[in-house]
Amino acid sequence: AAVAVVHCSYVTRTKFDSNCSPSYLSQTKACLDSYFTGYSLDPEHLPPYTTYVGIIVNLTSNSGKDGVDTFCSLETNVENCLGSLFNSPCMTGASFKEMYGMSTVDSYEYATDFPVRAYMCTNKQLMDDNLGCFDNLHVGHLDERKKCTSDLENAIAAVTDGDYCTPFAPFVDCTSNYYAKYCGSWVKSYICNVLEVGINFDSMNSCEAILPTCGVYSRATLIGVLTTMIYWLLS
């Protein structure tokens, strides 16, 4: 999809959630309510996370770069509204569950979604450059993408020593290689970083040391590769 999002396990994160004071929680919810209203959602009856993601995917698929502009504008607005609360216990899965009464899985997926999308919008140009390919992957080659996820889920289920971090390293490699295979090697570092932002949020950075080192996205490199590809396609 144009907005690739990692669905992280909440197993580790639940051990680290801290409390958010009632006043800060109320302030956080007011900002989030405004954000969700921007998608024509009823904050008091939020849909399952997968439905919410589908709404954003449809926005970017149907409206292209204008759709990306819209969702990044909403993301920027909620970040500005929250201020320091954006990176606080008020934005954890536990807080989402308290604010919206959703399931544990949905709570942690919604919570993880925000820092991931913040990174994506900071690197919005790459989404613009690769919108068509990312959208095509939302409907094609699903078996390969699902294998990365199912391998992760199986590895987590098999953990017996409490180490829930190790399974994420091959997951990052698998998923970033999947996107690189179909969209070009220049997107690998971007996808790697998107995944690791979510994983590090989910694990309170406790998994950071075992994750692969992501490269830095270079638009100059991307333009050079695209120029070469266009020349090859036309010759």
C-alpha contacts under 8 A as a table, 3 or more apart, distances in Angstrom:
res1	aa1	res2	aa2	distance
1	A	4	A	5.45
1	A	57	V	6.36
1	A	134	F	4.60
1	A	135	D	4.28
1	A	136	N	6.86
1	A	137	L	5.79
1	A	138	H	4.28
1	A	139	V	7.95
2	A	57	V	6.60
2	A	60	T	6.56
2	A	61	S	7.33
2	A	127	M	6.62
2	A	130	N	7.73
2	A	131	L	5.36
2	A	132	G	7.50
2	A	133	C	7.72
2	A	134	F	4.46
2	A	135	D	4.90
2	A	138	H	7.77
3	V	56	I	7.82
3	V	57	V	6.71
3	V	117	R	7.90
3	V	120	M	7.69
3	V	127	M	7.63
3	V	134	F	7.42
4	A	134	F	7.62
4	A	191	I	7.59
4	A	194	V	7.76
5	V	113	D	7.08
5	V	116	V	7.01
5	V	117	R	7.91
5	V	194	V	7.24
5	V	195	L	7.14
6	V	113	D	7.92
6	V	194	V	7.55
6	V	195	L	5.52
6	V	198	G	6.41
6	V	199	I	7.87
7	H	109	E	6.29
7	H	198	G	8.00
8	C	109	E	7.07
8	C	112	T	7.66
8	C	198	G	6.87
8	C	199	I	6.13
8	C	202	D	6.75
9	S	12	T	7.41
9	S	202	D	7.40
10	Y	13	R	5.17
10	Y	14	T	6.18
10	Y	105	V	7.20
10	Y	108	Y	6.17
10	Y	202	D	6.35
10	Y	203	S	7.85
11	V	14	T	5.93
11	V	15	K	7.57
11	V	164	Y	7.57
12	T	15	K	5.73
12	T	16	F	7.44
12	T	164	Y	6.81
12	T	202	D	7.07
12	T	203	S	5.43
13	R	16	F	5.49
13	R	17	D	6.55
13	R	202	D	5.09
13	R	203	S	4.87
13	R	204	M	6.57
14	T	17	D	5.66
14	T	93	G	7.77
14	T	94	A	7.55
16	F	203	S	8.00
16	F	204	M	7.09
17	D	89	P	6.66
17	D	92	T	6.62
17	D	93	G	7.78
17	D	94	A	6.66
18	S	89	P	5.52
19	N	89	P	6.09
19	N	90	C	7.47
19	N	95	S	7.98
20	C	24	Y	6.45
20	C	25	L	6.01
20	C	88	S	8.00
20	C	89	P	5.48
20	C	90	C	5.08
20	C	95	S	7.23
21	S	24	Y	5.33
21	S	25	L	6.01
22	P	25	L	4.94
22	P	26	S	6.08
23	S	26	S	5.15
23	S	27	Q	6.30
24	Y	27	Q	4.97
24	Y	28	T	6.03
24	Y	85	L	7.77
24	Y	90	C	7.02
25	L	28	T	5.01
25	L	29	K	6.12
25	L	90	C	5.80
25	L	95	S	7.50
25	L	99	M	7.57
26	S	29	K	5.15
26	S	30	A	6.26
27	Q	30	A	5.22
27	Q	31	C	6.57
27	Q	82	L	7.80
28	T	31	C	5.33
28	T	32	L	6.25
28	T	82	L	6.30
28	T	85	L	6.96
28	T	90	C	6.66
28	T	91	M	7.72
29	K	32	L	4.96
29	K	33	D	5.79
29	K	99	M	6.63
30	A	33	D	5.12
30	A	34	S	6.38
31	C	34	S	5.29
31	C	35	Y	6.39
31	C	78	V	5.97
31	C	81	C	5.83
31	C	82	L	6.32
32	L	35	Y	4.88
32	L	36	F	6.17
32	L	78	V	6.62
33	D	36	F	5.23
33	D	37	T	6.08
33	D	43	P	5.34
34	S	37	T	5.08
34	S	38	G	6.43
34	S	78	V	7.79
35	Y	38	G	5.23
35	Y	39	Y	7.27
35	Y	74	L	6.18
35	Y	75	E	7.57
35	Y	77	N	7.61
35	Y	78	V	5.99
36	F	39	Y	5.36
36	F	40	S	6.75
36	F	41	L	5.44
36	F	42	D	7.14
36	F	43	P	6.19
37	T	40	S	4.76
37	T	41	L	5.05
37	T	42	D	6.35
37	T	43	P	6.81
38	G	41	L	7.28
38	G	74	L	6.97
39	Y	55	I	7.91
41	L	45	H	7.78
41	L	46	L	6.62
42	D	45	H	5.34
42	D	46	L	6.03
43	P	46	L	5.48
43	P	100	Y	7.66
44	E	100	Y	6.74
45	H	100	Y	7.78
46	L	100	Y	7.48
47	P	51	T	6.00
47	P	52	Y	6.28
48	P	51	T	5.40
48	P	52	Y	6.53
48	P	106	D	6.31
49	Y	52	Y	5.02
49	Y	53	V	6.24
49	Y	106	D	5.50
49	Y	109	E	6.67
49	Y	110	Y	6.27
50	T	53	V	5.10
50	T	54	G	6.17
51	T	54	G	4.95
51	T	55	I	6.40
52	Y	55	I	5.21
52	Y	56	I	6.72
53	V	56	I	5.23
53	V	57	V	6.16
54	G	57	V	4.97
54	G	58	N	6.03
55	I	58	N	5.20
55	I	59	L	6.23
56	I	59	L	4.94
56	I	60	T	6.36
56	I	71	F	7.33
57	V	60	T	5.30
57	V	61	S	5.91
57	V	135	D	7.87
58	N	61	S	4.96
58	N	62	N	5.77
59	L	62	N	5.45
59	L	63	S	5.78
59	L	64	G	7.56
59	L	67	G	5.19
59	L	68	V	7.67
60	T	63	S	5.25
60	T	64	G	4.86
60	T	65	K	6.83
60	T	66	D	7.45
60	T	67	G	4.39
60	T	68	V	5.57
61	S	64	G	5.54
61	S	67	G	7.58
61	S	135	D	6.25
62	N	67	G	7.43
63	S	66	D	5.48
63	S	67	G	4.70
63	S	68	V	7.90
64	G	67	G	5.25
64	G	68	V	6.59
64	G	131	L	7.05
65	K	68	V	4.93
65	K	69	D	6.11
65	K	128	D	5.87
65	K	131	L	7.58
66	D	69	D	4.95
66	D	70	T	6.20
67	G	70	T	5.01
67	G	71	F	6.35
68	V	71	F	5.33
68	V	72	C	6.00
68	V	124	K	7.81
68	V	127	M	7.81
68	V	128	D	7.52
69	D	72	C	5.22
69	D	73	S	5.94
70	T	73	S	5.11
70	T	74	L	6.34
71	F	74	L	5.07
71	F	75	E	6.11
72	C	75	E	4.82
72	C	76	T	6.01
72	C	117	R	7.97
72	C	121	C	5.49
72	C	124	K	7.91
73	S	76	T	5.12
73	S	77	N	6.12
74	L	77	N	5.08
74	L	78	V	6.28
75	E	78	V	5.35
75	E	79	E	6.26
75	E	114	F	7.88
75	E	117	R	7.27
75	E	118	A	6.65
75	E	121	C	7.70
76	T	79	E	5.10
76	T	80	N	6.16
76	T	118	A	7.64
77	N	80	N	5.15
77	N	81	C	6.07
78	V	81	C	4.93
78	V	82	L	6.04
79	E	82	L	5.21
79	E	83	G	5.93
79	E	86	F	6.20
80	N	83	G	5.21
82	L	85	L	5.05
82	L	86	F	5.31
83	G	86	F	5.84
84	S	87	N	5.99
84	S	88	S	6.95
85	L	88	S	4.96
85	L	89	P	7.77
85	L	90	C	6.50
85	L	91	M	7.26
86	F	90	C	7.67
86	F	91	M	6.34
87	N	90	C	7.95
87	N	91	M	6.79
88	S	91	M	5.81
88	S	92	T	7.47
89	P	92	T	5.43
89	P	95	S	7.18
90	C	95	S	5.45
90	C	96	F	7.79
91	M	95	S	6.04
91	M	96	F	6.72
91	M	111	A	6.02
92	T	95	S	5.25
92	T	96	F	6.36
92	T	108	Y	6.99
92	T	111	A	5.57
92	T	112	T	7.76
93	G	96	F	5.05
93	G	97	K	6.17
93	G	104	T	7.33
93	G	107	S	4.81
93	G	108	Y	4.06
93	G	109	E	7.47
93	G	110	Y	7.41
93	G	111	A	5.29
93	G	112	T	7.70
94	A	97	K	5.14
94	A	98	E	6.33
94	A	104	T	7.80
94	A	107	S	6.97
94	A	108	Y	7.40
95	S	98	E	5.00
95	S	99	M	6.05
96	F	99	M	5.05
96	F	100	Y	5.84
96	F	101	G	7.45
96	F	102	M	7.57
96	F	107	S	5.26
96	F	108	Y	7.46
96	F	110	Y	7.56
96	F	111	A	6.68
97	K	100	Y	5.44
97	K	101	G	4.86
97	K	102	M	5.33
97	K	103	S	6.79
97	K	104	T	6.59
97	K	107	S	5.22
98	E	101	G	5.58
102	M	106	D	6.26
102	M	107	S	5.95
103	S	106	D	5.26
103	S	107	S	5.96
104	T	107	S	5.05
104	T	108	Y	6.33
105	V	108	Y	5.44
105	V	109	E	6.17
106	D	109	E	5.04
106	D	110	Y	5.97
107	S	110	Y	5.33
107	S	111	A	6.17
108	Y	111	A	4.99
108	Y	112	T	6.00
108	Y	202	D	7.92
109	E	112	T	5.17
109	E	113	D	6.04
110	Y	113	D	5.10
110	Y	114	F	7.04
111	A	114	F	5.95
111	A	115	P	7.94
112	T	115	P	6.18
112	T	116	V	6.62
112	T	198	G	5.66
112	T	201	F	6.60
112	T	202	D	6.43
113	D	116	V	5.22
113	D	117	R	6.09
113	D	198	G	7.21
114	F	117	R	5.23
114	F	118	A	6.11
115	P	118	A	4.92
115	P	119	Y	6.33
115	P	197	V	6.83
115	P	198	G	6.79
115	P	201	F	7.52
116	V	119	Y	5.29
116	V	120	M	6.32
116	V	194	V	5.91
116	V	195	L	7.62
116	V	197	V	5.81
116	V	198	G	5.53
117	R	120	M	4.79
117	R	121	C	6.03
118	A	121	C	5.26
118	A	122	T	6.19
119	Y	122	T	5.06
119	Y	123	N	6.40
119	Y	194	V	6.76
119	Y	197	V	7.54
120	M	123	N	5.11
120	M	124	K	5.88
120	M	127	M	7.62
120	M	194	V	6.86
121	C	124	K	4.48
123	N	126	L	5.92
123	N	127	M	7.25
124	K	127	M	5.17
124	K	128	D	6.35
125	Q	128	D	5.00
125	Q	129	D	6.13
126	L	129	D	4.97
126	L	130	N	6.16
126	L	187	V	7.96
126	L	219	R	7.59
127	M	130	N	5.24
127	M	131	L	5.41
128	D	131	L	5.29
130	N	133	C	5.53
130	N	134	F	6.19
130	N	183	C	7.37
131	L	134	F	5.28
131	L	135	D	6.08
132	G	135	D	5.22
132	G	136	N	6.19
133	C	136	N	5.07
133	C	137	L	6.35
133	C	182	Y	7.47
133	C	183	C	5.81
134	F	137	L	5.23
134	F	138	H	6.68
134	F	179	Y	8.00
134	F	183	C	7.37
135	D	138	H	5.23
135	D	139	V	7.36
136	N	139	V	5.67
136	N	140	G	5.98
137	L	140	G	4.84
137	L	141	H	6.38
137	L	142	L	7.27
137	L	182	Y	7.99
138	H	142	L	7.32
139	V	142	L	6.68
141	H	144	E	5.79
141	H	145	R	6.92
142	L	145	R	5.16
142	L	146	K	5.96
143	D	146	K	5.09
143	D	147	K	6.09
144	E	147	K	5.18
144	E	148	C	6.77
144	E	178	Y	7.27
145	R	148	C	5.39
145	R	149	T	6.76
145	R	175	T	6.67
145	R	178	Y	6.84
146	K	149	T	5.06
146	K	150	S	5.99
147	K	150	S	5.02
147	K	151	D	5.88
148	C	151	D	5.34
148	C	152	L	6.35
148	C	171	F	5.84
148	C	174	C	5.72
148	C	175	T	6.12
149	T	152	L	5.09
149	T	153	E	6.23
149	T	171	F	7.08
150	S	153	E	4.99
150	S	154	N	6.04
151	D	154	N	5.15
151	D	155	A	6.08
151	D	171	F	7.55
152	L	155	A	5.10
152	L	156	I	6.16
152	L	167	P	5.94
152	L	168	F	6.71
152	L	170	P	7.92
152	L	171	F	5.95
153	E	156	I	5.17
153	E	157	A	6.12
154	N	157	A	5.04
154	N	158	A	6.22
155	A	158	A	5.11
155	A	159	V	6.54
155	A	167	P	5.73
156	I	159	V	5.33
156	I	164	Y	6.14
156	I	167	P	6.33
159	V	162	G	6.31
159	V	163	D	6.57
159	V	164	Y	6.67
160	T	163	D	7.62
163	D	166	T	6.44
164	Y	167	P	6.46
164	Y	168	F	7.86
165	C	168	F	5.72
165	C	169	A	7.62
165	C	206	S	7.72
165	C	207	C	5.09
165	C	210	I	7.15
166	T	169	A	5.92
166	T	207	C	7.70
166	T	210	I	6.58
166	T	211	L	7.97
167	P	170	P	6.24
167	P	171	F	6.69
168	F	171	F	4.89
168	F	172	V	6.15
168	F	199	I	7.84
168	F	211	L	6.99
169	A	172	V	5.33
169	A	173	D	6.49
169	A	210	I	6.57
169	A	211	L	4.90
169	A	212	P	6.14
170	P	173	D	5.00
170	P	174	C	5.90
171	F	174	C	5.04
171	F	175	T	6.06
172	V	175	T	5.38
172	V	176	S	5.96
172	V	192	C	6.12
172	V	195	L	6.52
172	V	196	E	7.50
172	V	211	L	7.64
172	V	212	P	7.34
173	D	176	S	5.38
173	D	177	N	5.88
173	D	192	C	7.52
173	D	212	P	7.41
174	C	177	N	5.29
174	C	178	Y	6.14
175	T	178	Y	4.94
175	T	179	Y	6.45
175	T	191	I	7.71
175	T	192	C	7.89
176	S	179	Y	5.27
176	S	180	A	6.12
176	S	187	V	7.90
176	S	188	K	5.10
176	S	189	S	7.49
176	S	191	I	5.37
176	S	192	C	5.49
177	N	180	A	4.91
177	N	181	K	5.92
177	N	188	K	6.49
178	Y	181	K	5.17
178	Y	182	Y	6.78
179	Y	182	Y	5.53
179	Y	183	C	5.67
179	Y	184	G	7.28
179	Y	187	V	6.97
179	Y	188	K	6.64
179	Y	191	I	7.36
180	A	183	C	5.20
180	A	184	G	4.55
180	A	185	S	4.53
180	A	186	W	7.01
180	A	187	V	5.81
180	A	188	K	5.20
181	K	184	G	5.92
181	K	185	S	6.96
183	C	187	V	6.80
184	G	187	V	6.06
184	G	188	K	7.62
185	S	188	K	5.49
186	W	189	S	6.92
186	W	190	Y	7.93
186	W	217	Y	7.25
186	W	218	S	7.98
186	W	221	T	7.43
186	W	222	L	5.94
186	W	225	V	7.97
187	V	190	Y	5.24
187	V	191	I	6.26
187	V	217	Y	7.48
188	K	191	I	5.30
188	K	192	C	6.00
189	S	192	C	4.96
189	S	193	N	6.10
189	S	214	C	5.25
189	S	215	G	4.79
189	S	216	V	6.01
189	S	217	Y	5.91
190	Y	193	N	5.21
190	Y	194	V	6.20
190	Y	214	C	7.89
190	Y	215	G	7.82
190	Y	216	V	7.41
190	Y	217	Y	5.98
191	I	194	V	4.99
191	I	195	L	6.17
192	C	195	L	5.30
192	C	196	E	6.20
192	C	214	C	5.72
193	N	196	E	5.04
193	N	197	V	6.01
193	N	214	C	6.04
194	V	197	V	5.37
194	V	198	G	6.67
195	L	198	G	5.39
195	L	199	I	6.24
196	E	199	I	4.84
196	E	200	N	5.75
196	E	208	E	7.90
196	E	211	L	7.52
197	V	200	N	5.35
197	V	201	F	6.14
198	G	201	F	5.17
198	G	202	D	6.04
199	I	202	D	4.98
199	I	203	S	6.08
199	I	205	N	7.74
199	I	207	C	7.45
200	N	203	S	5.14
200	N	204	M	5.65
200	N	205	N	4.34
200	N	206	S	6.98
200	N	207	C	6.31
200	N	208	E	6.08
201	F	204	M	5.12
201	F	205	N	6.26
202	D	205	N	7.64
203	S	206	S	5.39
203	S	207	C	6.16
204	M	207	C	7.83
205	N	208	E	5.22
206	S	209	A	7.44
207	C	210	I	5.82
207	C	211	L	6.67
208	E	211	L	5.50
218	S	221	T	5.25
218	S	222	L	6.35
219	R	222	L	4.88
219	R	223	I	6.13
220	A	223	I	5.22
220	A	224	G	6.30
221	T	224	G	5.13
221	T	225	V	6.30
222	L	225	V	5.21
222	L	226	L	6.08
223	I	226	L	5.05
223	I	227	T	6.05
224	G	227	T	5.20
224	G	228	T	6.37
225	V	228	T	5.10
225	V	229	M	6.18
226	L	229	M	4.99
226	L	230	I	6.10
227	T	230	I	5.20
227	T	231	Y	6.21
228	T	231	Y	5.16
228	T	232	W	6.19
229	M	232	W	5.01
229	M	233	L	6.09
230	I	233	L	5.11
230	I	234	L	6.17
231	Y	234	L	5.32
231	Y	235	S	6.10
232	W	235	S	5.30
